[in-house]
Amino acid sequence: MNYMKRIIILLLLLAPCSLHQIMAQPAKRRVVTPAAAEQTAKTTATDRASLMFPTTAAMPEDVVWKRDIYRQLELTNDKNAPMYYPVEPMGKQVNLFTYLFRLILTGRVTAYTYKLDGNESFDEKDKLAVKDMLERYGIYYEENNGRLTVADSDVPSAEATRYYLKESIYMDQRTGTFRAKVTALCPILMRGADEFSTDATPYPLFWVNYDDVAPWLAKLPMMPSNLNNVTNMTADDFFAMNRYEGKIYKTNNMQGKVLANYCPTDSDMVAEQKRIEKQISDFEKNVWGNGFLADTTKKDSLDAQMAAKEEKSGKGLLFGRKKAGEKSGTASAKSTGSAKSGNAAATKKEKSAAPANASPRVSARRQRR
């Protein structure tokens, strides 16, 4: 009996030590597949880029007014030329298409399929298979251990002379700002032009979500001017400051129509584009009140105009008083002069009429005030 008690006491003493050893054992390592490791690396790289190169704040979801428009950017335009040059990489300098192409090829940025209706979709089911895109458009590539590589000479950056750009113009009631934000980009290959035909056929490649690519564009230096060859701007700055120029070809509407569907002629198309631009400009002017704050040259002109008006009215009153004073002074001087001349003549007449031995005549005159 005593033996059994000793065994029980010994087990009770050893139980906490055993439990501690069990808890101290390392957990079984989770098996990480290559695909999961690659996805983790992509997410880490994207997060690191976002932290190192922060971009503009995202558009709030509860804005009071928003209008989405689609623009067509021609890179032959001088304002859009920073996105096109250099056509071939020159050291660390590459153009926008080559940079996007490399990001998509290495999996850092996700590309989405360009649909026939032209609308962008950033859903999981619409992700683009890069290999299929390369084969569809005849871009030469090599595949080694599942990794796709494309030489610099095979990247069709010279043919990417056009972009589709989606722009959201919105009014943020929280900050009281009216701004335009780029939300999507689509590079287009222009092919088919030769010595027999000057009309090139557009081939839209893919859509990219601008928020996904913005941290990477903040690392791409860009030369914004022909007069200043210093790369003092990034691609993200270029889009954030709306330095591009493009014609509107589509707006978000309930019928889903593009401008070409209801503008039969080129003149109608130009008139409709101007009408949409004017609608946006008029809305901004009405928001800020008669356009004083909409125009950057008139932002502070309200107080300046009031001050100028008061100053002008004050000067006019003073000028009027001065003129009146001058006139009254002249009239007084004339009357005083005539009175003096009259008195002198009378005095002279009286002196001539008086006898020689007569005493001088004293007269009292009231001084004119």
DRENDOVEX-565491 format. One line per 8 residues: their letters; for each residue x, y, z of C-alpha. Coordinates in pm, 1 decimal. Layout:
a = X/Y/Z ~ ...
//
This chain:
mnymkrii = 0.0/0.0/0.0 ~ 279.0/233.8/89.6 ~ 447.1/135.1/-235.7 ~ 140.9/240.1/-436.0 ~ 126.1/572.6/-253.5 ~ 488.1/640.5/-337.1 ~ 425.5/567.6/-706.8 ~ 125.4/803.7/-714.0
illlllap = 318.8/1081.1/-542.4 ~ 607.8/1034.8/-786.0 ~ 375.1/1055.1/-1086.1 ~ 218.5/1374.0/-952.7 ~ 561.3/1528.5/-913.0 ~ 671.6/1431.2/-1263.8 ~ 347.7/1535.3/-1438.9 ~ 421.2/1913.1/-1456.8
cslhqima = 769.8/1847.6/-1599.5 ~ 629.2/1622.8/-1872.4 ~ 359.9/1875.6/-1959.3 ~ 619.7/2150.9/-1981.7 ~ 833.8/1941.0/-2215.2 ~ 536.8/1866.7/-2438.0 ~ 445.4/2233.3/-2465.3 ~ 806.3/2332.1/-2527.3
qpakrrvv = 838.6/2108.7/-2830.8 ~ 837.4/2307.6/-3157.3 ~ 523.1/2291.2/-3367.9 ~ 532.9/2095.1/-3688.4 ~ 651.7/2315.1/-3970.4 ~ 391.0/2391.4/-4233.8 ~ 480.5/2261.7/-4574.1 ~ 514.5/2561.0/-4811.3
tpaaaeqt = 457.2/2492.3/-5177.5 ~ 657.6/2680.4/-5444.1 ~ 343.7/2860.6/-5562.9 ~ 264.7/2980.7/-5210.5 ~ 623.2/3094.6/-5159.9 ~ 617.7/3286.7/-5488.2 ~ 286.7/3453.6/-5398.1 ~ 424.1/3551.6/-5057.3
akttatdr = 733.3/3700.3/-5221.4 ~ 515.3/3901.4/-5462.0 ~ 299.3/4035.4/-5180.6 ~ 603.7/4124.1/-4972.5 ~ 765.0/4304.5/-5266.6 ~ 446.6/4499.8/-5337.2 ~ 403.2/4597.1/-4973.1 ~ 765.6/4703.7/-4949.6
aslmfptt = 730.2/4918.4/-5261.4 ~ 415.5/5076.5/-5119.6 ~ 594.8/5165.7/-4797.4 ~ 909.7/5296.2/-4963.5 ~ 729.2/5488.8/-5238.6 ~ 390.3/5605.0/-5105.9 ~ 148.0/5744.7/-5361.2 ~ -156.1/5967.8/-5344.7
aampedvv = -445.7/5878.4/-5121.2 ~ -708.7/5646.7/-5260.8 ~ -1042.2/5784.6/-5373.1 ~ -1303.8/5757.4/-5094.0 ~ -1600.1/5533.6/-5160.2 ~ -1859.0/5780.7/-5028.6 ~ -1785.8/6077.1/-5254.3 ~ -2083.9/6298.3/-5331.4
wkrdiyrq = -2009.3/6333.7/-5704.0 ~ -1801.2/6130.8/-5947.1 ~ -1773.8/6090.0/-6321.7 ~ -1566.6/5824.5/-6498.4 ~ -1428.2/5900.2/-6842.0 ~ -1197.9/5711.1/-7075.7 ~ -927.4/5889.9/-7271.4 ~ -714.5/5784.6/-7566.0
leltndkn = -354.8/5899.6/-7531.3 ~ -140.7/5932.2/-7842.6 ~ 226.1/5906.8/-7748.3 ~ 324.3/6104.5/-8058.3 ~ 178.4/6407.6/-7878.3 ~ 449.9/6616.2/-7709.6 ~ 273.2/6611.8/-7374.7 ~ 257.7/6230.7/-7379.3
apmyypve = 607.6/6179.0/-7519.1 ~ 765.3/6115.7/-7173.0 ~ 577.3/5783.5/-7166.2 ~ 728.0/5671.1/-7498.1 ~ 1095.2/5764.9/-7486.3 ~ 1345.4/5608.4/-7480.9 ~ 1196.3/5350.5/-7717.0 ~ 1475.1/5103.2/-7636.4
pmgkqvnl = 1629.8/5082.7/-7288.6 ~ 1926.4/5315.6/-7238.4 ~ 2105.0/5208.6/-6923.9 ~ 1857.8/5249.7/-6638.3 ~ 1615.7/5454.1/-6847.1 ~ 1320.1/5265.9/-6994.5 ~ 985.4/5377.9/-7125.1 ~ 651.9/5308.9/-6959.1
ftylfrli = 554.3/5006.6/-7168.2 ~ 884.6/4825.3/-7114.7 ~ 859.0/4890.7/-6743.3 ~ 501.2/4760.3/-6720.1 ~ 586.2/4463.1/-6939.9 ~ 873.9/4364.6/-6707.8 ~ 658.5/4400.3/-6397.4 ~ 388.6/4177.5/-6543.3
ltgrvtay = 636.0/3922.9/-6679.4 ~ 800.7/3881.4/-6339.9 ~ 468.4/3864.1/-6156.5 ~ 507.3/4182.6/-5953.7 ~ 195.9/4335.2/-6109.6 ~ -119.7/4154.9/-6217.2 ~ -260.5/4218.0/-6563.9 ~ -626.7/4171.6/-6652.4
tykldgne = -786.7/4071.9/-6979.4 ~ -907.6/4338.6/-7218.3 ~ -1266.5/4247.9/-7305.1 ~ -1449.7/4319.1/-7626.7 ~ -1672.7/4579.8/-7462.5 ~ -1365.5/4772.6/-7346.7 ~ -1464.0/4772.9/-6979.6 ~ -1200.6/4687.9/-6723.9
sfdekdkl = -1256.3/4418.4/-6462.4 ~ -1017.5/4345.2/-6178.2 ~ -1181.5/4023.8/-6063.7 ~ -991.5/3702.9/-6004.5 ~ -1153.0/3533.1/-6303.8 ~ -1029.7/3809.0/-6538.5 ~ -659.3/3772.9/-6462.6 ~ -448.6/3747.5/-6774.3
avkdmler = -233.9/3446.0/-6852.8 ~ 93.1/3608.8/-6959.6 ~ 202.3/3314.0/-7172.3 ~ -121.2/3324.9/-7371.0 ~ -74.3/3696.1/-7434.6 ~ 279.7/3643.5/-7562.0 ~ 167.5/3371.9/-7802.4 ~ -139.5/3563.0/-7917.0
ygiyyeen = 57.0/3872.2/-8021.9 ~ 366.0/3693.0/-8150.5 ~ 610.9/3811.5/-7886.0 ~ 914.0/3582.0/-7877.3 ~ 992.9/3439.3/-7533.1 ~ 1190.8/3163.9/-7364.7 ~ 1074.3/2943.8/-7081.1 ~ 1316.9/2798.6/-6827.2
ngrltvad = 1183.9/2604.6/-6529.6 ~ 846.3/2772.8/-6560.8 ~ 990.8/3122.6/-6580.0 ~ 929.0/3335.4/-6888.9 ~ 1201.7/3561.2/-7022.5 ~ 1185.9/3810.5/-7308.9 ~ 1492.6/3987.6/-7450.0 ~ 1495.3/4367.2/-7466.2
sdvpsaea = 1499.9/4357.4/-7845.5 ~ 1183.1/4143.9/-7848.3 ~ 976.4/4376.0/-7628.2 ~ 741.7/4558.3/-7871.3 ~ 781.3/4897.1/-7703.8 ~ 817.2/5078.4/-8037.7 ~ 468.3/4962.0/-8139.6 ~ 303.5/5070.1/-7812.7
tryylkes = 222.7/5422.6/-7929.6 ~ -122.4/5449.5/-7776.2 ~ -284.3/5402.3/-7435.6 ~ -633.8/5382.7/-7299.9 ~ -668.1/5557.1/-6966.4 ~ -957.6/5560.5/-6723.7 ~ -994.4/5875.2/-6519.2 ~ -1226.9/5934.3/-6223.9
iymdqrtg = -1313.6/6297.7/-6160.3 ~ -1470.4/6338.6/-5818.6 ~ -1563.7/6583.4/-5546.6 ~ -1439.2/6487.6/-5201.8 ~ -1666.1/6649.6/-4944.6 ~ -1434.4/6562.0/-4656.0 ~ -1140.3/6767.2/-4776.0 ~ -1333.1/7001.2/-5003.7
tfrakvta = -1120.3/6906.5/-5303.8 ~ -1207.0/6851.7/-5668.0 ~ -956.5/6625.5/-5839.4 ~ -901.4/6379.0/-6123.7 ~ -744.2/6041.8/-6045.1 ~ -617.6/5779.2/-6288.0 ~ -767.3/5439.9/-6205.0 ~ -665.8/5210.0/-6494.3
lcpilmrg = -417.5/5187.3/-6783.6 ~ -421.4/4982.8/-7103.5 ~ -126.4/4982.3/-7348.8 ~ -210.4/4934.5/-7717.8 ~ 4.7/4794.7/-7995.1 ~ -38.5/4971.8/-8329.5 ~ 34.1/4725.2/-8608.0 ~ -39.4/4687.3/-8976.8
adefstda = 99.1/5012.3/-9114.8 ~ 336.4/4955.9/-9406.0 ~ 434.0/5115.0/-9735.9 ~ 98.4/5018.9/-9886.7 ~ -121.0/5125.8/-9593.3 ~ -81.4/5407.7/-9344.4 ~ -366.2/5298.0/-9118.6 ~ -246.3/5090.6/-8824.3
tpyplfwv = -472.5/4847.6/-8639.7 ~ -494.1/4889.3/-8261.3 ~ -445.3/4580.9/-8041.2 ~ -526.2/4653.8/-7674.6 ~ -311.3/4421.0/-7463.1 ~ -436.0/4429.7/-7103.6 ~ -568.5/4644.1/-6822.3 ~ -370.4/4719.7/-6506.9
nyddvapw = -513.7/4861.3/-6187.3 ~ -335.6/5190.0/-6128.4 ~ -335.3/5147.6/-5750.1 ~ -143.7/4820.3/-5796.5 ~ 120.1/4970.8/-6022.0 ~ 149.4/5316.0/-5859.3 ~ 417.8/5216.6/-5602.7 ~ 631.7/5082.4/-5886.4
laklpmmp = 572.5/5385.6/-6107.7 ~ 703.4/5599.1/-5822.8 ~ 1040.8/5432.7/-5887.6 ~ 1044.8/5508.1/-6262.5 ~ 1225.1/5838.5/-6337.8 ~ 1090.6/6044.7/-6624.0 ~ 1210.9/6345.9/-6820.7 ~ 907.3/6572.5/-6849.4
snlnnvtn = 1040.0/6840.9/-7085.1 ~ 1253.2/6889.9/-7394.3 ~ 1396.8/7207.3/-7243.8 ~ 1511.3/7041.2/-6920.8 ~ 1678.5/6702.4/-6960.3 ~ 1693.6/6633.7/-6586.3 ~ 1476.8/6340.1/-6480.1 ~ 1316.1/6532.7/-6195.2
mtaddffa = 982.0/6354.1/-6214.5 ~ 851.9/6000.5/-6176.0 ~ 583.5/5827.0/-6378.4 ~ 351.4/5839.3/-6077.8 ~ 401.7/6216.2/-6055.1 ~ 321.4/6242.2/-6424.8 ~ -17.1/6075.4/-6379.2 ~ -94.2/6223.0/-6036.8
mnryegki = -50.7/6577.7/-6171.0 ~ -248.3/6496.3/-6488.1 ~ 33.6/6600.8/-6719.5 ~ -102.0/6381.8/-6999.5 ~ -339.0/6488.1/-7276.1 ~ -598.8/6268.8/-7442.4 ~ -932.6/6280.3/-7619.2 ~ -1242.4/6134.8/-7457.0
yktnnmqg = -1372.5/5827.9/-7637.3 ~ -1608.6/5690.9/-7373.2 ~ -1789.3/5777.9/-7050.6 ~ -1965.7/5561.0/-6797.8 ~ -2333.5/5585.3/-6888.0 ~ -2641.0/5377.0/-6822.7 ~ -2659.5/5258.8/-7184.0 ~ -2293.3/5159.0/-7200.9
kvlanycp = -2233.9/5346.9/-7526.4 ~ -1908.1/5491.0/-7651.5 ~ -1901.1/5823.2/-7831.4 ~ -1863.2/5652.7/-8168.8 ~ -2205.1/5487.2/-8122.5 ~ -2397.3/5814.4/-8133.3 ~ -2155.2/6050.4/-8310.6 ~ -2175.7/5966.3/-8682.2
tdsdmvae = -1920.1/6221.1/-8805.5 ~ -1585.8/6351.0/-8685.2 ~ -1730.3/6696.4/-8625.3 ~ -2001.1/6546.2/-8405.7 ~ -1734.1/6357.0/-8214.2 ~ -1531.3/6673.3/-8151.7 ~ -1841.8/6864.8/-8045.5 ~ -1941.0/6589.1/-7801.9
qkriekqi = -1591.3/6577.5/-7652.0 ~ -1596.6/6952.7/-7597.3 ~ -1944.4/6929.6/-7444.5 ~ -1831.1/6669.0/-7189.3 ~ -1521.8/6868.9/-7100.4 ~ -1737.8/7178.5/-7053.8 ~ -1983.2/6989.2/-6832.2 ~ -1700.6/6889.3/-6599.9
sdfeknvw = -1554.9/7241.1/-6599.0 ~ -1895.7/7400.6/-6533.8 ~ -1962.9/7164.0/-6245.9 ~ -1634.3/7258.1/-6082.2 ~ -1707.3/7628.5/-6124.9 ~ -2056.8/7590.9/-5979.2 ~ -1919.7/7400.1/-5680.4 ~ -1676.2/7675.6/-5591.7
gngfladt = -1908.6/7963.6/-5674.6 ~ -1900.3/8144.5/-6010.9 ~ -1567.1/7990.9/-6094.3 ~ -1353.5/8211.2/-5870.5 ~ -1179.6/7912.5/-5715.8 ~ -1193.6/7693.4/-6023.4 ~ -941.2/7906.4/-6211.4 ~ -599.9/7907.8/-6047.7
tkkdslda = -543.2/8265.6/-6157.2 ~ -858.4/8378.5/-5975.1 ~ -837.3/8179.6/-5653.4 ~ -759.8/8484.8/-5441.1 ~ -920.3/8745.0/-5663.0 ~ -1242.9/8793.3/-5464.6 ~ -1079.7/8997.2/-5189.4 ~ -852.9/9164.3/-5442.1
qmaakeek = -1148.6/9272.7/-5653.8 ~ -1336.8/9409.4/-5354.6 ~ -1030.3/9600.8/-5240.2 ~ -975.8/9738.2/-5589.6 ~ -1341.0/9843.8/-5609.9 ~ -1324.1/10026.1/-5277.8 ~ -997.7/10191.5/-5372.7 ~ -1140.1/10296.3/-5706.6
sgkgllfg = -1453.8/10440.8/-5550.1 ~ -1246.0/10626.3/-5289.3 ~ -1018.3/10773.3/-5551.2 ~ -1313.8/10881.5/-5758.1 ~ -1474.6/11059.8/-5461.6 ~ -1151.7/11233.8/-5372.0 ~ -1094.8/11328.2/-5733.6 ~ -1445.8/11470.0/-5756.2
rkkageks = -1401.3/11673.3/-5442.1 ~ -1070.5/11801.9/-5567.7 ~ -1224.3/11914.4/-5893.3 ~ -1512.3/12078.5/-5714.5 ~ -1270.0/12251.4/-5482.0 ~ -1064.1/12371.6/-5773.5 ~ -1371.7/12511.7/-5947.2 ~ -1503.1/12684.9/-5638.1
gtasakst = -1156.9/12825.0/-5566.2 ~ -1133.7/12961.2/-5918.8 ~ -1477.8/13117.5/-5896.8 ~ -1392.1/13275.1/-5562.1 ~ -1067.1/13406.2/-5697.9 ~ -1247.1/13556.3/-5997.8 ~ -1512.1/13719.2/-5783.9 ~ -1254.1/13849.2/-5538.9
gsaksgna = -1043.9/13982.8/-5824.7 ~ -1341.3/14155.6/-5986.9 ~ -1443.8/14301.1/-5655.8 ~ -1096.7/14433.2/-5594.2 ~ -1079.0/14587.4/-5940.5 ~ -1423.1/14744.1/-5892.7 ~ -1329.2/14893.4/-5559.7 ~ -1006.8/15029.5/-5703.7
aatkkeks = -1195.5/15193.8/-5990.2 ~ -1449.1/15348.5/-5753.0 ~ -1180.4/15480.6/-5527.1 ~ -998.1/15633.0/-5820.4 ~ -1320.8/15796.2/-5942.8 ~ -1396.8/15935.2/-5602.6 ~ -1047.1/16078.1/-5573.0 ~ -1074.0/16248.8/-5909.9
aapanasp = -1419.5/16391.6/-5833.1 ~ -1331.9/16531.1/-5489.5 ~ -1195.0/16887.9/-5461.7 ~ -834.8/16943.2/-5380.3 ~ -896.1/17101.1/-5039.2 ~ -1162.1/16844.7/-4934.1 ~ -1091.6/16605.7/-4655.1 ~ -1059.3/16242.1/-4744.9
rvsarrqr = -1382.8/16047.0/-4751.7 ~ -1401.7/15750.7/-4521.0 ~ -1623.4/15456.2/-4618.2 ~ -1682.0/15135.5/-4429.4 ~ -1697.8/14816.2/-4639.2 ~ -1805.0/14473.8/-4518.9 ~ -1544.2/14213.6/-4594.7 ~ -1671.7/13926.0/-4803.2
r = -1635.0/13593.9/-4637.3
//
